[in-house]
Amino acid sequence: MTAPGAPRQRPGFLARMMLLQLGVVAVVVAATGAIFGWLTYEDLGRDAEQQALSIARSMAADEDVRKHVAALSDAGPGELTAAGLSAGPLQDTAEDVRRRTAALFVVIYDDEGIRLSHPNPAQLGQRVSTDPAEALAGLEVTSQERGTLGHSARAKVPVYAPGSDTEVVGGVNVGFSREDVLARLRKAITPVVLTTLGALALAAVASAGLARRLKRLTLGLEPEEIATLAQDQEAVLRGVDEGVVGVSVQERITVCNREAGRLLGIEDPERLVGERLGDTGLPASFAALLAAATPESPAIEQVIGPRVLILSARAVRPTRAPQRRLRGPRRAAPEPGTDAPELGWVVLIRDRTELQSLTRQLDAVGALSTALRAQRHEFANRLHTVSGLLAIGDAEEARRYVAEVTETGPLSYPAERAELLRDPYLQAFLGAKSVEAAERGVSLRIGADTLVRGRITDPQDVTTVIGSLVDNAVRAAVQGAAEEHWVEVELLDDWTGGEGTLHLVVADSGDGLPVEDPEPIFAQGWSTAVPSGAAPSVASGTSGGTAFDALPDVHGQGFGLSLSRELARRRGGDVWVADPGRPGGPGAVFCARLPGTVVRDPGADVRGERSAGRSGGAG
């Protein structure tokens, strides 16, 4: 029971809709039945009038009736008494016709309107209750009027004198009771009433079925709740910093917010809504991602355009039972262990491009810090040496020692011919990489033809490309069969076309690429760094499922080469394989072209740099 004073619970939307439908159907059916009944009643009344008219005509045309009416029209008042007329031939004839035709009355009257016959003998000899003027004027009239016997459908017909068609000597009134008409109406309208009740019952069943169907489709939510959810969804989809793509169980796009369009490079993401997933042009990894979607499925990384994206998919199921107010069988829950969603999937897209860039920069900083820690003792030893020479008073030897240190530079990187790198950023970065390589037993050397006359203007992209190629080369050199492990880096710059372009060549002593066609190694998600016996990742599976997914680790970690090529091509350059190498060494040779990454340095002495490069020794 509802507590006193508590607000009454409002019926649900579907209950109100069902009641409204039933009300509308009831009103329509009732109005239709009423109109049909009225029209039927009118038709039955007209039929009764025509039947009365036929009987009245027949009576008025009878020669005996005409003769007796003409005779009585000339009789005096003493002959027109009730007693005399009740025994007369007209009363017998009229009553016989009335009984045979089931009429309410058959009344014959003279030219003065005096009744010569009547069902009630007491009314004989009196004037008729309705106006006989029209019939006495020679007109036939039908109407529905009230007389001494009640409301009736009647006909009035003139009676002519024998042998005359113009001399009216009286008239005949024949009527059928309204009750008879209503009885015929009830008999005729009974099927209509039954049909009406059947229509109402059918409407009730259809409304209940429709209510249950809508209940399932709306997951038991009221319109107000659906409107609130729609507003919240719009606010969330437009406000989040992540891309959201909704996919129905029929694999049609249902939601694609602006952030998803921006990350995927789609100008108008709204146009995807309603299209099948396979027809939208989205990467093939989406289909594989949905097929593998489980609550525990990890996110995958993928390079799409110039961005590194993290994709994750989750199956969507309703959070509550669809039948909340209406009683009935509930929807069967999915079988345990099945991943089939009831509503579809949601794919979340996060941008990791900046994080990848920061990671590269952090790696560079870490390499530099490692190099600085490695050189700390050397700096300390040199300072101690200078301090000792000065302490013993050998200033000339200290001066000579300082001159040697100045010529060789303050740092002693393991990189061979590091002095060819005049740009401080390249010198520090490759020097730090040489320290890391040396720790793994690999010698990093700068090519003898290296010549960088300008200054690096975009260290972020340069770091990404050089770092990826050098790291892959060091890994290949470590795993190579050659006794000497080395990596050689050669850099050149030029200003063809008015912009500074940095050219990069990286070679190693490894066993070369494990594939005949080097193009697949640039596919997004390609990785050979998979432990033996491990299953390929979803990312590698989406690259086509080729045989190189399980090859030994040589070049590439899934996204380095792909991202490097994307960055280079976005600038109008490229990254490619100049030589795939061979087993036993030398290994693969990678080349890169990075337009717009260097500017001229007016103070650079080109000839001095060239001669310095030549004197550094052959690589």
C-alpha positions in Angstrom: 0.0 0.0 0.0 1.0 3.5 -0.6 1.8 5.4 2.5 -0.6 8.3 3.4 0.6 11.5 1.9 3.0 9.8 -0.4 2.8 10.9 -4.1 1.0 8.5 -6.3 3.3 6.6 -8.7 2.7 7.7 -12.2 2.0 4.9 -14.7 4.9 4.2 -17.1 5.1 5.6 -20.6 4.2 2.3 -22.2 1.2 1.8 -19.9 0.0 5.3 -20.7 0.6 4.7 -24.4 -1.4 1.4 -24.3 -4.2 3.1 -22.5 -4.2 5.9 -25.0 -4.3 3.5 -27.9 -7.2 1.6 -26.3 -9.0 4.9 -25.7 -8.5 6.1 -29.2 -9.6 2.8 -30.7 -12.6 2.7 -28.3 -13.7 6.3 -29.3 -13.2 5.5 -33.0 -15.1 2.3 -32.8 -17.9 3.8 -30.7 -18.2 6.8 -33.1 -18.3 4.5 -36.1 -20.9 2.2 -34.4 -23.0 5.2 -33.5 -22.9 6.6 -37.0 -23.7 3.2 -38.4 -26.6 2.8 -36.0 -28.0 6.2 -36.8 -27.8 5.6 -40.5 -29.3 2.1 -40.2 -32.1 3.6 -38.1 -32.8 6.2 -40.8 -32.8 3.6 -43.5 -35.2 1.4 -41.5 -37.5 4.4 -40.9 -37.5 5.1 -44.6 -38.2 1.5 -45.4 -41.1 1.5 -42.9 -42.5 4.7 -44.6 -42.3 3.1 -48.0 -44.0 -0.1 -46.7 -46.7 2.0 -45.1 -47.1 3.9 -48.4 -47.5 0.7 -50.4 -50.2 -0.6 -48.0 -52.0 2.8 -48.0 -52.0 2.9 -51.8 -53.4 -0.6 -52.0 -56.1 0.2 -49.5 -57.0 3.5 -51.3 -57.2 1.7 -54.7 -59.6 -0.9 -53.5 -63.1 -0.3 -55.1 -65.0 -1.4 -52.0 -63.1 1.0 -49.9 -63.7 3.8 -52.4 -67.4 3.0 -52.5 -67.9 2.8 -48.8 -65.8 6.0 -48.1 -67.8 7.9 -50.7 -71.0 6.7 -49.2 -70.0 7.7 -45.6 -68.7 11.0 -46.8 -72.3 12.0 -47.7 -73.8 10.4 -44.4 -75.1 12.6 -41.7 -73.5 12.9 -38.2 -75.9 10.3 -36.8 -74.4 7.6 -39.0 -70.8 8.4 -38.0 -71.0 7.1 -34.4 -68.4 4.8 -32.9 -70.9 2.0 -32.5 -72.1 2.2 -36.1 -68.6 2.4 -37.6 -67.1 -0.4 -35.5 -69.6 -2.8 -37.2 -69.1 -1.3 -40.6 -67.2 -3.0 -43.5 -64.3 -0.4 -43.5 -63.4 -1.3 -39.9 -63.3 -5.0 -40.7 -61.2 -4.5 -43.8 -58.8 -2.1 -42.1 -58.3 -4.4 -39.1 -57.7 -7.4 -41.4 -55.0 -5.5 -43.3 -53.4 -4.3 -40.1 -53.1 -7.7 -38.7 -51.8 -9.2 -41.9 -49.1 -6.5 -42.3 -48.2 -6.1 -38.7 -48.9 -2.4 -39.0 -49.5 -0.2 -35.9 -52.6 1.2 -37.4 -54.7 1.4 -40.6 -57.0 4.4 -40.4 -59.6 5.4 -43.1 -61.2 8.8 -42.8 -63.6 10.9 -44.9 -63.1 14.2 -46.6 -63.6 16.0 -43.2 -61.0 14.0 -41.5 -63.4 11.9 -39.4 -62.1 8.4 -38.7 -64.0 5.6 -40.4 -61.7 2.9 -39.0 -59.2 2.7 -36.2 -57.5 0.0 -34.1 -59.2 1.5 -31.0 -62.9 1.5 -31.6 -63.3 4.3 -29.1 -61.5 6.6 -31.5 -64.0 6.0 -34.4 -66.1 9.0 -35.5 -63.4 11.4 -34.2 -61.1 13.6 -36.2 -57.6 12.2 -36.9 -54.8 13.4 -34.7 -52.5 14.6 -37.5 -53.3 17.0 -40.2 -55.0 15.3 -43.2 -54.9 18.4 -45.5 -52.2 17.2 -47.8 -53.9 13.8 -48.4 -57.3 15.4 -48.9 -55.6 17.8 -51.4 -54.7 14.7 -53.5 -51.0 14.3 -52.3 -49.3 11.2 -51.1 -47.2 12.0 -48.0 -44.7 9.9 -45.8 -43.4 11.1 -42.4 -42.6 10.1 -38.9 -45.0 11.7 -36.5 -46.6 11.1 -33.1 -50.3 10.2 -32.9 -52.7 8.7 -30.4 -50.8 5.4 -30.7 -47.4 6.8 -30.3 -44.5 7.7 -32.6 -44.7 6.0 -35.9 -43.5 6.0 -39.5 -46.6 6.6 -41.6 -48.0 7.3 -45.0 -51.1 9.3 -46.0 -52.8 8.5 -49.4 -56.0 10.2 -50.8 -59.1 8.0 -51.6 -60.9 9.0 -54.8 -64.6 8.6 -55.5 -65.5 5.5 -57.6 -64.9 6.2 -61.2 -63.0 9.4 -60.6 -59.3 10.3 -60.5 -59.8 13.9 -59.2 -62.6 13.9 -56.6 -61.1 13.1 -53.2 -63.7 11.6 -50.8 -61.3 10.7 -48.0 -57.9 9.3 -47.1 -56.0 6.3 -45.7 -53.3 6.5 -43.0 -51.0 3.5 -42.4 -48.3 3.5 -39.8 -45.6 1.3 -38.3 -44.5 1.7 -34.7 -41.1 3.1 -33.8 -40.6 0.1 -31.5 -40.8 -2.2 -34.5 -38.2 -0.1 -36.3 -35.9 -0.2 -33.2 -36.4 -4.0 -33.0 -35.3 -4.3 -36.6 -32.4 -2.0 -35.8 -31.3 -4.1 -32.8 -31.3 -7.2 -35.0 -29.3 -5.4 -37.7 -26.8 -3.8 -35.4 -26.0 -6.9 -33.3 -23.1 -8.0 -35.7 -21.8 -4.5 -35.6 -21.7 -4.6 -31.8 -19.9 -8.0 -31.8 -17.4 -6.6 -34.4 -16.8 -3.6 -32.2 -16.1 -5.7 -29.2 -13.8 -7.9 -31.2 -12.0 -4.8 -32.5 -11.5 -3.5 -29.0 -10.1 -6.9 -27.9 -7.8 -7.1 -30.8 -6.6 -3.5 -30.1 -5.9 -4.5 -26.5 -3.8 -7.5 -27.6 -2.0 -5.5 -30.2 -1.3 -2.6 -27.8 0.0 -5.0 -25.2 2.3 -6.7 -27.8 3.5 -3.4 -29.0 4.2 -2.2 -25.5 6.2 -5.4 -24.8 8.2 -4.9 -28.0 8.9 -1.3 -27.2 9.9 -2.3 -23.7 12.5 -4.6 -25.1 13.8 -2.1 -27.7 14.1 0.7 -25.1 15.6 -1.6 -22.5 12.9 -0.7 -20.0 13.7 3.0 -20.1 11.2 5.7 -20.0 11.2 8.6 -22.6 12.6 11.0 -20.0 15.4 8.6 -19.2 16.1 8.1 -22.9 16.2 11.8 -23.4 18.6 12.2 -20.5 20.8 9.4 -21.8 20.9 11.0 -25.2 21.9 14.4 -23.7 24.5 12.8 -21.5 25.9 10.8 -24.5 26.1 13.9 -26.6 27.9 15.8 -23.8 30.3 13.0 -23.2 31.0 12.3 -26.9 31.8 15.9 -27.5 33.6 16.5 -24.3 36.0 13.6 -24.0 39.5 13.7 -25.3 39.3 10.2 -26.7 37.8 8.9 -29.9 34.7 6.8 -29.5 33.3 4.5 -32.2 30.1 2.5 -31.5 29.4 -0.6 -33.6 26.1 -2.5 -33.5 25.8 -6.3 -33.4 25.1 -6.0 -37.2 28.6 -4.4 -37.5 27.2 -1.0 -38.5 28.6 2.2 -37.2 26.2 3.8 -34.7 28.5 6.5 -33.1 31.6 8.3 -34.3 32.5 11.4 -32.4 34.6 14.3 -33.7 37.8 13.2 -31.8 37.6 9.8 -33.5 37.3 11.5 -36.9 40.3 13.7 -36.1 42.5 10.8 -35.0 41.4 8.6 -37.9 41.8 11.4 -40.5 38.1 11.5 -41.3 36.8 15.0 -42.2 33.1 14.2 -41.6 32.7 11.4 -39.1 28.9 11.7 -39.1 28.7 10.2 -42.6 30.0 6.9 -41.2 26.9 6.5 -39.0 24.7 3.8 -40.4 27.3 2.3 -42.7 28.7 -1.2 -42.4 32.1 -1.4 -40.8 33.6 -3.0 -43.9 32.4 -0.2 -46.1 33.7 2.7 -44.1 37.3 2.5 -45.1 38.5 2.1 -41.5 41.6 -0.1 -40.9 41.1 -3.8 -41.1 42.3 -4.1 -37.5 38.9 -2.9 -36.4 37.1 -6.1 -37.4 39.9 -8.2 -35.8 39.7 -6.0 -32.7 35.9 -6.6 -32.3 36.3 -10.3 -32.9 38.8 -10.5 -30.0 36.9 -8.1 -27.7 36.6 -9.5 -24.2 36.6 -7.8 -20.8 40.3 -8.8 -20.5 41.4 -8.1 -24.0 44.4 -5.7 -24.1 44.6 -2.5 -26.1 46.7 -2.6 -29.3 48.9 0.1 -30.9 48.5 1.0 -34.5 50.0 3.6 -36.8 47.2 5.3 -38.8 48.4 8.2 -40.9 51.0 10.2 -39.0 49.7 9.1 -35.6 50.3 6.2 -33.2 47.0 5.2 -31.8 45.9 2.9 -29.0 42.7 1.0 -29.8 40.7 -1.0 -27.3 37.3 -2.6 -27.8 34.6 -3.7 -25.3 31.4 -5.6 -25.8 28.3 -3.6 -24.6 25.5 -5.3 -22.7 22.5 -3.8 -20.9 23.1 -3.0 -17.3 19.5 -4.0 -16.3 16.8 -6.4 -17.3 14.7 -5.1 -20.2 11.4 -6.0 -18.5 11.1 -3.6 -15.5 7.4 -2.8 -15.1 5.5 -5.1 -17.5 5.2 -8.6 -16.3 6.2 -11.3 -18.7 9.2 -13.5 -19.7 12.5 -11.9 -19.4 15.1 -11.9 -22.1 17.4 -14.9 -21.9 20.9 -14.0 -20.7 23.8 -15.0 -22.9 25.3 -18.4 -22.2 28.3 -18.4 -19.9 31.6 -18.2 -21.7 30.2 -16.5 -24.8 31.4 -13.1 -25.8 28.6 -12.2 -28.2 27.3 -8.7 -27.1 23.7 -7.9 -26.9 24.1 -4.3 -28.0 27.4 -4.1 -29.9 30.8 -2.8 -29.2 32.5 0.4 -28.2 36.0 1.1 -29.6 38.1 3.7 -27.7 40.8 5.5 -29.6 43.7 7.3 -27.8 46.5 9.3 -29.3 49.9 8.1 -28.4 51.9 10.1 -30.9 53.0 12.7 -28.4 53.8 10.0 -25.9 55.9 8.2 -28.4 57.7 11.4 -29.2 58.3 12.2 -25.5 59.5 8.6 -25.0 62.0 9.1 -27.8 63.2 12.3 -26.3 63.4 10.7 -22.9 65.4 7.9 -24.3 67.8 10.5 -25.8 68.0 12.2 -22.5 68.6 8.9 -20.7 71.3 8.0 -23.2 73.0 11.4 -22.7 72.8 11.0 -18.9 74.4 7.6 -19.2 77.1 9.0 -21.3 77.8 11.8 -18.8 78.0 9.3 -16.0 80.4 7.2 -18.0 82.6 10.2 -18.6 82.5 11.5 -15.0 85.6 9.6 -14.0 87.5 10.8 -17.1 86.8 14.4 -16.3 87.8 13.8 -12.7 91.1 12.1 -13.7 92.0 14.9 -16.1 91.3 17.6 -13.5 93.4 15.6 -11.0 96.2 15.3 -13.5 96.2 19.1 -14.2 96.0 19.7 -10.4 99.0 17.4 -9.8 101.2 19.0 -12.5 100.5 22.5 -11.0 101.2 21.2 -7.5 104.7 20.0 -8.4 105.4 23.3 -10.3 105.5 21.8 -13.8 103.4 24.5 -15.4 104.7 23.8 -18.9 103.6 20.2 -18.8 100.2 21.2 -17.4 99.9 23.7 -20.3 100.7 21.0 -22.9 98.3 18.5 -21.3 95.5 21.1 -21.4 96.2 21.8 -25.1 95.9 18.1 -25.9 92.6 17.9 -24.0 91.3 20.9 -25.9 92.2 19.4 -29.3 90.5 16.0 -28.6 87.4 17.6 -27.0 86.0 17.4 -23.5 84.1 14.2 -24.2 85.5 10.9 -25.4 82.6 9.1 -27.0 83.1 5.5 -28.3 81.7 6.6 -31.6 84.5 6.5 -34.3 84.9 9.8 -36.2 82.4 11.6 -34.0 84.3 14.8 -34.8 82.7 14.8 -38.2 79.4 15.8 -36.6 79.5 19.6 -36.2 75.9 19.9 -35.1 75.9 19.7 -31.3 72.6 17.9 -31.1 73.7 15.1 -33.6 77.0 14.8 -31.8 75.5 14.4 -28.4 72.7 12.1 -29.5 74.8 9.7 -31.6 77.6 9.9 -29.0 75.1 8.7 -26.4 73.9 6.0 -28.7 77.5 4.9 -29.2 77.8 4.5 -25.4 74.7 2.3 -25.3 76.0 0.3 -28.3 79.4 -0.2 -26.7 77.8 -1.6 -23.6 76.2 -4.3 -25.9 79.5 -5.0 -27.7 78.7 -3.0 -30.8 81.0 -0.4 -32.3 79.1 2.7 -33.6 81.0 4.7 -36.2 80.3 7.7 -38.3 80.7 7.3 -42.1 83.7 8.9 -43.6 81.6 10.8 -46.1 79.4 12.4 -43.4 78.9 16.1 -44.1 76.3 18.2 -42.2 76.9 21.8 -42.9 73.6 23.1 -41.4 71.9 23.0 -38.0 69.1 20.7 -37.0 65.8 22.5 -36.7 63.4 19.6 -35.8 65.2 17.4 -33.3 62.0 15.6 -32.5 61.5 13.9 -35.9 65.2 13.5 -36.4 65.5 11.7 -33.1 62.6 9.4 -33.9 64.0 8.4 -37.3 67.7 8.1 -36.4 66.9 6.5 -33.0 64.7 3.8 -34.6 67.1 2.9 -37.3 70.2 2.9 -35.0 68.4 0.8 -32.4 67.3 -1.7 -35.0 70.8 -1.8 -36.4 72.4 -2.4 -33.0 70.0 -5.2 -32.3 70.7 -6.8 -35.7 74.5 -6.5 -35.1 74.3 -8.1 -31.7 72.4 -11.1 -33.1 74.5 -11.3 -36.3 76.9 -14.2 -37.0 79.8 -11.9 -37.8 82.7 -11.8 -35.3 82.9 -8.0 -35.4 79.8 -6.2 -34.4 79.4 -2.7 -35.8 76.9 -0.1 -37.0 77.8 2.7 -39.4 75.8 5.9 -39.7 76.4 8.4 -42.5 74.6 11.8 -42.7 74.5 14.4 -45.4 72.6 17.6 -45.9 71.6 19.6 -49.0 69.3 22.5 -50.0 67.9 21.4 -53.3 64.6 23.2 -53.9 65.3 25.8 -51.3 64.8 23.7 -48.2 67.3 21.9 -46.1 67.1 18.1 -46.3 68.9 15.6 -44.1 70.0 12.3 -45.7 70.7 9.3 -43.5 72.2 5.9 -44.2 72.4 3.2 -41.5 74.2 -0.1 -42.1 75.1 -2.9 -39.7 77.1 -6.2 -39.5 74.0 -8.4 -38.9 72.6 -11.2 -41.0 70.3 -9.0 -43.1 66.5 -9.0 -43.4 64.7 -12.4 -43.1 62.4 -11.6 -46.0 62.9 -11.2 -49.7 60.6 -8.3 -50.1 61.6 -5.6 -47.6 58.3 -3.6 -47.9 56.3 -5.7 -45.3 58.7 -4.7 -42.5 57.2 -1.2 -42.8 53.7 -2.5 -42.3 52.1 -1.2 -39.1 52.2 -3.7 -36.3 55.0 -5.8 -37.9 57.2 -7.2 -35.3 59.7 -10.0 -35.0 60.4 -9.4 -31.3 58.1 -12.2 -30.3 59.4 -14.8 -27.9 59.6 -18.4 -29.2 56.2 -20.1 -28.8 54.3 -16.9 -28.2 51.2 -16.1 -30.1 51.4 -13.1 -32.5 49.7 -10.0 -31.3 46.5 -8.6 -32.6 48.5 -5.9 -34.3 50.7 -8.2 -36.2 47.7 -10.3 -37.1 46.0 -7.3 -38.7 48.9 -6.7 -41.0 47.9 -9.6 -43.2 48.9 -12.7 -41.2 52.1 -13.2 -43.3 54.8 -15.7 -42.5 57.2 -13.2 -41.1 55.2 -12.8 -37.9 57.2 -15.6 -36.2 60.7 -14.9 -37.7 63.7 -14.3 -35.4 64.1 -10.9 -34.0 66.2 -8.8 -36.4 64.7 -5.4 -37.4 61.6 -3.7 -36.1 59.6 -3.6 -32.9 56.2 -3.2 -34.5 55.9 0.6 -34.8 59.4 2.1 -35.1 59.9 1.6 -38.8 56.3 2.3 -39.6 56.3 5.5 -37.6 59.6 6.6 -39.0 58.3 6.2 -42.6 55.1 8.0 -41.7 57.0 11.0 -40.2 59.3 11.1 -43.2 56.5 10.9 -45.8 54.5 13.6 -43.9 57.5 15.9 -44.6 57.7 14.8 -48.2 60.6 12.4 -47.6 60.8 8.6 -47.1 62.5 5.7 -45.4 63.4 2.7 -47.4 65.8 -0.4 -47.6 68.7 0.2 -49.9 70.2 -3.3 -49.4 68.5 -6.2 -47.5 71.9 -7.7 -46.6 72.8 -11.3 -46.5 73.4 -14.0 -43.9 76.8 -13.7 -42.2 77.0 -10.0 -43.0 77.1 -7.3 -43.9 73.5 -6.7 -42.9 70.7 -4.4 -44.2 71.3 -0.8 -45.3 68.5 1.6 -44.4 68.1 5.1 -46.0 66.0 8.0 -44.9 65.3 11.5 -46.4 64.0 14.2 -44.1 63.2 17.4 -45.8 62.9 20.6 -43.8 65.0 19.5 -40.8 68.1 21.5 -41.3 69.0 25.2 -41.9 72.2 26.8 -43.2 74.9 27.7 -40.8 76.7 30.8 -42.2 79.8 30.2 -40.1 80.5 26.7 -41.3 83.7 26.2 -43.3 82.7 23.6 -45.9 86.2 22.9 -47.1 87.5 22.6 -43.6 84.7 20.1 -42.7 85.4 18.1 -45.9 89.1 17.9 -45.1 88.4 17.0 -41.5 86.1 14.3 -42.7 88.7 12.9 -45.0 91.4 12.9 -42.3 89.2 11.0 -39.9 89.9 7.6 -41.5 87.9 5.2 -43.6 84.9 3.3 -42.2 
